[in-house]
Amino acid sequence: MSSSIRSALGGLIAARFSLFGLELRDELDRLAIMVAYAIAAAFLLVMALGFLGLAVLFGFWEYRILISSIFAGLFTGLGLFAWWKLNALMTCLSAPFPLTSEEFAQDKKLINAAFATPRSDPEAD
């Protein structure tokens, strides 16, 4: 392997790993933001639902068992809905690092084409 091919391959690999590093950083930033928002939303919604349940419970104290049962059913239903949506999101996740994967596939084709031995056509002779 000549030094020019070796240096070209080295530059190609370095560029691809640099792209991978950038995509990894972007994915980690996006994941951190999503987790922070999810935790904040979950905490605030649980607090809001808890206080709403207490307000209704104290407002209709004579029917406290019925009100508690209704809110327990409501919270269970909402929790199951959230679980269902989470499972749906997990099944349709996009492939991570799409640009890097595409570039590596393209590089593999080019490298295979560059190092492939030309076939002699027996009908042409």
FISEMI-651794 format. One record per residue: residue number from 1; residue in one letter; x, y, z of N, C-alpha, C in turn. Coordinates in pm, whole numbers, plus 50000, padded with zeros to 5 digits. Atoms other than C-alpha are relative to their C-alpha. Example, Ala and Ser with C-alpha at 12.3 -4.5 7.8 and 13.67 -1.06 7.14 Angstrom:
// residues 2
(lumvo 1, A, (50089, 49881, 50000), (51230, 49550, 50780), (50090, 50120, 50000))
(lumvo 2, S, (49918, 49881, 49994), (51367, 49894, 50714), (49923, 50109, 50073))
//
This chain:
// residues 125
(lumvo 1, M, (50085, 49883, 50000), (50000, 50000, 50000), (50089, 50123, 50000))
(lumvo 2, S, (49914, 49882, 50008), (50152, 50329, 49899), (49965, 50099, 50111))
(lumvo 3, S, (50021, 49904, 49891), (50188, 50614, 50142), (49885, 50097, 49970))
(lumvo 4, S, (50111, 49908, 50031), (49939, 50834, 49954), (49865, 49935, 50028))
(lumvo 5, I, (50125, 50071, 49970), (49667, 50568, 49982), (49982, 49989, 50150))
(lumvo 6, R, (50006, 50012, 49855), (49754, 50516, 50346), (49960, 50133, 50065))
(lumvo 7, S, (50035, 49870, 49942), (49735, 50889, 50421), (49857, 50039, 49964))
(lumvo 8, A, (50139, 49971, 50038), (49409, 50921, 50227), (49903, 49921, 50087))
(lumvo 9, L, (50085, 50081, 49913), (49258, 50635, 50426), (50001, 50054, 50142))
(lumvo 10, G, (49991, 49943, 49866), (49385, 50789, 50749), (49917, 50127, 50013))
(lumvo 11, G, (50081, 49879, 49999), (49227, 51123, 50662), (49852, 49969, 49993))
(lumvo 12, L, (50140, 50041, 50012), (48905, 50950, 50565), (49947, 49949, 50133))
(lumvo 13, I, (50041, 50055, 49871), (48889, 50760, 50892), (49991, 50110, 50105))
(lumvo 14, A, (50003, 49889, 49903), (48973, 51073, 51093), (49877, 50088, 49979))
(lumvo 15, A, (50119, 49918, 50027), (48697, 51269, 50920), (49873, 49930, 50046))
(lumvo 16, R, (50121, 50075, 49960), (48444, 50993, 50984), (49987, 49994, 50152))
(lumvo 17, F, (50009, 50003, 49854), (48531, 50967, 51352), (49970, 50139, 50057))
(lumvo 18, S, (50036, 49864, 49958), (48511, 51345, 51383), (49851, 50023, 49984))
(lumvo 19, L, (50144, 49991, 50022), (48162, 51331, 51233), (49924, 49920, 50104))
(lumvo 20, F, (50063, 50084, 49898), (48073, 51048, 51470), (50002, 50071, 50136))
(lumvo 21, G, (49990, 49928, 49873), (48196, 51254, 51767), (49900, 50115, 50008))
(lumvo 22, L, (50098, 49890, 50001), (47983, 51552, 51664), (49858, 49948, 50016))
(lumvo 23, E, (50135, 50056, 49988), (47674, 51337, 51620), (49976, 49944, 50140))
(lumvo 24, L, (50014, 50054, 49865), (47738, 51166, 51954), (49974, 50112, 50100))
(lumvo 25, R, (50021, 49886, 49911), (47763, 51501, 52129), (49859, 50058, 49983))
(lumvo 26, D, (50136, 49951, 50024), (47441, 51618, 51963), (49895, 49908, 50061))
(lumvo 27, E, (50096, 50096, 49944), (47259, 51299, 52064), (49998, 50006, 50153))
(lumvo 28, L, (49994, 49992, 49854), (47380, 51327, 52424), (49937, 50129, 50052))
(lumvo 29, D, (50064, 49873, 49961), (47276, 51693, 52445), (49849, 49990, 49989))
(lumvo 30, R, (50144, 50014, 50020), (46934, 51612, 52304), (49940, 49909, 50106))
(lumvo 31, L, (50048, 50093, 49898), (46895, 51320, 52544), (49995, 50066, 50138))
(lumvo 32, A, (49997, 49932, 49870), (46996, 51530, 52846), (49886, 50100, 50012))
(lumvo 33, I, (50110, 49903, 49996), (46746, 51801, 52756), (49866, 49929, 50012))
(lumvo 34, M, (50125, 50075, 49993), (46470, 51545, 52700), (49977, 49943, 50140))
(lumvo 35, V, (50013, 50057, 49866), (46538, 51378, 53035), (49967, 50109, 50102))
(lumvo 36, A, (50028, 49890, 49906), (46543, 51711, 53220), (49855, 50047, 49987))
(lumvo 37, Y, (50139, 49959, 50019), (46213, 51818, 53066), (49902, 49893, 50045))
(lumvo 38, A, (50089, 50109, 49959), (46058, 51477, 53128), (49988, 49993, 50152))
(lumvo 39, I, (50002, 50003, 49854), (46156, 51482, 53496), (49921, 50120, 50054))
(lumvo 40, A, (50072, 49880, 49955), (46031, 51840, 53540), (49850, 49987, 49974))
(lumvo 41, A, (50142, 50014, 50033), (45703, 51767, 53362), (49933, 49896, 50089))
(lumvo 42, A, (50059, 50106, 49917), (45645, 51445, 53556), (49979, 50050, 50143))
(lumvo 43, F, (50012, 49950, 49863), (45712, 51611, 53892), (49888, 50102, 50012))
(lumvo 44, L, (50100, 49894, 49991), (45497, 51916, 53822), (49859, 49947, 49975))
(lumvo 45, L, (50132, 50058, 50024), (45210, 51712, 53680), (49952, 49914, 50116))
(lumvo 46, V, (50039, 50079, 49883), (45213, 51474, 53975), (49956, 50092, 50114))
(lumvo 47, M, (50039, 49905, 49896), (45203, 51769, 54213), (49865, 50063, 49969))
(lumvo 48, A, (50126, 49938, 50038), (44921, 51935, 54019), (49883, 49903, 50016))
(lumvo 49, L, (50107, 50098, 49986), (44715, 51617, 54005), (49973, 49967, 50147))
(lumvo 50, G, (50018, 50026, 49857), (44774, 51552, 54374), (49921, 50110, 50069))
(lumvo 51, F, (50074, 49889, 49939), (44658, 51898, 54476), (49858, 50012, 49945))
(lumvo 52, L, (50135, 50000, 50056), (44362, 51879, 54239), (49915, 49893, 50068))
(lumvo 53, G, (50073, 50106, 49931), (44262, 51549, 54393), (49966, 50037, 50143))
(lumvo 54, L, (50027, 49957, 49862), (44294, 51690, 54744), (49893, 50109, 50005))
(lumvo 55, A, (50100, 49893, 50002), (44092, 51999, 54651), (49860, 49944, 49979))
(lumvo 56, V, (50132, 50061, 50025), (43808, 51790, 54511), (49958, 49916, 50120))
(lumvo 57, L, (50031, 50084, 49885), (43829, 51549, 54804), (49951, 50085, 50118))
(lumvo 58, F, (50043, 49915, 49889), (43805, 51828, 55063), (49871, 50076, 49965))
(lumvo 59, G, (50121, 49930, 50040), (43535, 52002, 54860), (49875, 49914, 50012))
(lumvo 60, F, (50113, 50094, 49990), (43313, 51695, 54860), (50030, 49896, 50107))
(lumvo 61, W, (49956, 50087, 49891), (43407, 51549, 55197), (49901, 49887, 50028))
(lumvo 62, E, (50100, 50104, 49972), (43079, 51357, 55230), (50017, 49880, 49906))
(lumvo 63, Y, (49982, 50106, 50100), (43171, 51156, 54918), (50149, 49966, 49983))
(lumvo 64, R, (49854, 50015, 50009), (43540, 51112, 54999), (50043, 49865, 49944))
(lumvo 65, I, (49961, 50132, 50051), (43550, 50738, 54923), (49976, 49994, 49849))
(lumvo 66, L, (50030, 49999, 50143), (43383, 50783, 54585), (50099, 50088, 49924))
(lumvo 67, I, (49906, 49907, 50064), (43603, 51082, 54497), (50140, 49938, 49995))
(lumvo 68, S, (49869, 50065, 49998), (43918, 50893, 54602), (50007, 49888, 49897))
(lumvo 69, S, (50003, 50108, 50098), (43815, 50596, 54388), (50003, 50053, 49858))
(lumvo 70, I, (50001, 49940, 50134), (43743, 50817, 54088), (50138, 50051, 49963))
(lumvo 71, F, (49867, 49948, 50030), (44079, 50990, 54113), (50103, 49888, 49986))
(lumvo 72, A, (49909, 50113, 50015), (44260, 50659, 54163), (49983, 49937, 49861))
(lumvo 73, G, (50024, 50053, 50134), (44096, 50528, 53845), (50051, 50092, 49891))
(lumvo 74, L, (49951, 49902, 50097), (44175, 50849, 53658), (50152, 49997, 49991))
(lumvo 75, F, (49854, 50002, 50000), (44540, 50844, 53763), (50053, 49870, 49941))
(lumvo 76, T, (49958, 50128, 50057), (44569, 50475, 53677), (49984, 50001, 49848))
(lumvo 77, G, (50022, 49991, 50145), (44419, 50538, 53333), (50102, 50089, 49931))
(lumvo 78, L, (49899, 49912, 50058), (44651, 50830, 53267), (50139, 49937, 50002))
(lumvo 79, G, (49871, 50069, 49992), (44949, 50627, 53384), (50013, 49891, 49895))
(lumvo 80, L, (49997, 50104, 50103), (44858, 50339, 53154), (50011, 50060, 49860))
(lumvo 81, F, (49988, 49931, 50128), (44813, 50582, 52865), (50144, 50047, 49976))
(lumvo 82, A, (49861, 49955, 50012), (45158, 50730, 52932), (50093, 49882, 49973))
(lumvo 83, W, (49919, 50121, 50023), (45308, 50380, 52948), (49985, 49952, 49856))
(lumvo 84, W, (50026, 50043, 50137), (45144, 50292, 52616), (50071, 50091, 49901))
(lumvo 85, K, (49932, 49906, 50088), (45277, 50609, 52451), (50152, 49983, 50005))
(lumvo 86, L, (49856, 50022, 49987), (45626, 50542, 52588), (50041, 49876, 49921))
(lumvo 87, N, (49968, 50120, 50077), (45622, 50191, 52443), (49992, 50026, 49850))
(lumvo 88, A, (50012, 49967, 50142), (45505, 50329, 52108), (50121, 50081, 49953))
(lumvo 89, L, (49882, 49922, 50036), (45790, 50581, 52108), (50126, 49914, 49995))
(lumvo 90, M, (49881, 50085, 49996), (46045, 50315, 52198), (50008, 49907, 49879))
(lumvo 91, T, (49998, 50090, 50115), (45942, 50093, 51907), (50031, 50072, 49869))
(lumvo 92, C, (49976, 49929, 50126), (45973, 50366, 51644), (50118, 50097, 50011))
(lumvo 93, L, (49881, 49916, 49990), (46309, 50512, 51743), (50077, 49998, 49869))
(lumvo 94, S, (49917, 49995, 50119), (46522, 50628, 51454), (50138, 49943, 50032))
(lumvo 95, A, (49867, 50056, 49982), (46860, 50472, 51401), (50095, 50111, 50046))
(lumvo 96, P, (49907, 49897, 49955), (47131, 50657, 51591), (50111, 50023, 49897))
(lumvo 97, F, (49889, 49960, 50086), (47403, 50839, 51397), (49973, 49970, 49852))
(lumvo 98, P, (50032, 50033, 50139), (47238, 50831, 51054), (50104, 50050, 49900))
(lumvo 99, L, (49901, 49947, 50094), (47496, 51052, 50883), (50128, 49919, 50002))
(lumvo 100, T, (49878, 50080, 49990), (47792, 50854, 51014), (49981, 49864, 49935))
(lumvo 101, S, (50027, 50131, 50059), (47633, 50524, 50915), (49996, 50009, 49848))
(lumvo 102, E, (50008, 49982, 50145), (47559, 50656, 50567), (50138, 50022, 49941))
(lumvo 103, E, (49865, 49973, 50050), (47913, 50787, 50524), (50087, 49874, 50004))
(lumvo 104, F, (49922, 50124, 49993), (48067, 50458, 50643), (49957, 49902, 49891))
(lumvo 105, A, (50047, 50090, 50106), (47849, 50262, 50398), (50053, 50047, 49865))
(lumvo 106, Q, (49947, 49946, 50124), (47954, 50494, 50117), (50151, 49975, 49990))
(lumvo 107, D, (49857, 50026, 50000), (48320, 50461, 50217), (50031, 49854, 49971))
(lumvo 108, K, (49978, 50143, 50024), (48293, 50083, 50221), (49984, 49966, 49853))
(lumvo 109, K, (50020, 50024, 50143), (48156, 50082, 49867), (50119, 50051, 49919))
(lumvo 110, L, (49888, 49942, 50074), (48434, 50312, 49746), (50129, 49921, 50021))
(lumvo 111, I, (49879, 50078, 49972), (48708, 50111, 49918), (49993, 49865, 49930))
(lumvo 112, N, (50015, 50128, 50068), (48570, 49783, 49785), (50018, 50016, 49849))
(lumvo 113, A, (49984, 49976, 50143), (48553, 49931, 49434), (50145, 50031, 49966))
(lumvo 114, A, (49861, 49964, 50027), (48908, 50068, 49460), (50093, 49879, 50006))
(lumvo 115, F, (49911, 50114, 49983), (49062, 49739, 49573), (49949, 49874, 49931))
(lumvo 116, A, (50052, 50118, 50069), (48849, 49504, 49364), (50087, 49973, 49878))
(lumvo 117, T, (49922, 50038, 50118), (49041, 49312, 49102), (49905, 49994, 49881))
(lumvo 118, P, (50088, 50004, 50116), (48898, 49361, 48757), (49988, 49858, 49948))
(lumvo 119, R, (50024, 50134, 50053), (48742, 49047, 48620), (50020, 50001, 49849))
(lumvo 120, S, (49987, 50010, 50145), (48835, 48933, 48279), (49876, 49931, 49946))
(lumvo 121, D, (50122, 50053, 50059), (48536, 48866, 48061), (50039, 49893, 49900))
(lumvo 122, P, (49959, 50107, 50092), (48578, 48524, 47894), (49937, 50015, 49862))
(lumvo 123, E, (50064, 49984, 50131), (48339, 48620, 47613), (50069, 50107, 49917))
(lumvo 124, A, (49932, 49893, 50072), (48545, 48928, 47525), (50127, 49951, 49933))
(lumvo 125, D, (49873, 50049, 50058), (48858, 48722, 47447), (49981, 49929, 49871))
//
